[in-house]
Amino acid sequence: MPLLPWAAWGIGKTELALKYALHDRAQGTYPGGIYWLQAKELAIGIEIVNFTLVYLWS
């Protein structure tokens, strides 16, 4: 199950996620790819819907 880190700014959450993604990409853990959602810019719900429309329904 994926881990979603939630903590204060500046403690390395993005770096941790990047290391995890690059490691698992190299291992072939996610053959469909790894996608980043921008939770900061839009509501996360909108991001999930947009992702679904672009990558899963096209």
Long-range contacts (C-beta under 8 A, 24 or more apart in sequence): none
